[in-house]
């Protein structure tokens, strides 16, 4: 994930891994847990329901254009959630 510039994820763990590496994430929400997690990390505007998939191209273009600025702004916020990331990662491997 750290080598990626932007992440498109449908599964919760893909979104969490992308955020953990301070990468912009476009979350395709098939389940409310994906939207809820993105909201928790202040990224609710980067969520599309499957019914909104037609807007993905435009959203990706905007995210791509601002990816560096997003990462700079997100790092401090994401560092605050470091313990939450740790808890999620540990829960995945139990």
C-alpha positions in Angstrom: 0.0 0.0 0.0 2.8 2.4 0.7 3.8 2.3 -2.9 0.4 3.3 -4.1 -0.7 6.9 -4.8 -4.4 6.2 -4.4 -6.5 3.2 -3.3 -9.9 2.0 -4.5 -11.3 -0.5 -2.0 -14.5 -2.3 -1.6 -13.6 -4.4 1.3 -13.2 -2.8 4.7 -9.6 -4.0 5.1 -8.4 -2.6 1.8 -9.8 0.8 2.9 -8.2 0.6 6.4 -4.8 -0.5 4.9 -4.9 2.4 2.5 -5.7 4.9 5.2 -3.0 3.4 7.5 -0.5 4.4 4.8 -2.0 7.9 4.5 -3.2 7.2 1.0 -6.4 8.7 -0.4 -9.1 5.9 -0.5 -12.1 5.7 -2.7 -14.3 3.3 -0.8 -17.0 1.4 -2.7 -19.5 0.7 0.0 -21.4 -2.6 -0.4 -21.9 -2.7 3.4 -22.6 0.0 6.0 -19.4 -1.0 7.9 -17.3 0.4 5.1 -19.1 3.8 5.2 -19.0 3.8 9.0 -15.2 3.2 9.1 -14.5 5.9 6.5 -16.7 8.3 8.5 -14.8 7.5 11.7 -11.6 8.5 10.0 -13.1 11.7 8.5 -13.3 10.4 5.0 -17.0 10.0 4.4 -16.8 12.2 1.3 -14.7 9.4 -0.3 -17.4 6.8 -0.1 -19.6 5.7 -3.0 -22.5 3.3 -2.7 -22.7 0.7 -5.4 -25.7 2.6 -6.8 -23.4 5.6 -7.3 -20.7 3.7 -9.1 -21.2 5.8 -12.2 -19.7 8.8 -10.4 -16.4 6.9 -9.7 -14.5 8.2 -12.6 -15.1 11.9 -11.7 -14.4 11.2 -8.1 -11.2 9.4 -8.9 -10.0 12.3 -11.1 -10.6 14.8 -8.3 -8.9 12.5 -5.7 -5.9 12.0 -8.1 -5.5 15.8 -8.6 -5.4 16.4 -4.8 -3.7 13.2 -3.6 -0.6 14.9 -2.3 -2.4 17.6 -0.5 -4.8 15.0 0.9 -1.9 13.0 2.3 -0.3 16.0 3.9 -3.6 17.0 5.6 -4.5 13.5 6.6 -1.3 12.4 8.3 -1.8 14.3 11.5 -5.5 13.1 11.7 -4.5 9.6 10.9 -1.7 9.5 13.5 -4.4 10.3 16.1 -6.1 7.1 15.1 -3.0 5.0 15.2 -4.2 3.0 18.2 -7.5 2.3 16.4 -5.6 1.0 13.4 -3.5 -1.2 15.6 -6.7 -2.6 17.2 -8.2 -3.3 13.8 -5.0 -5.0 12.5 -4.7 -7.2 15.6 -8.4 -8.2 15.2 -7.8 -9.3 11.6 -5.2 -11.8 12.6 -6.9 -13.4 15.6 
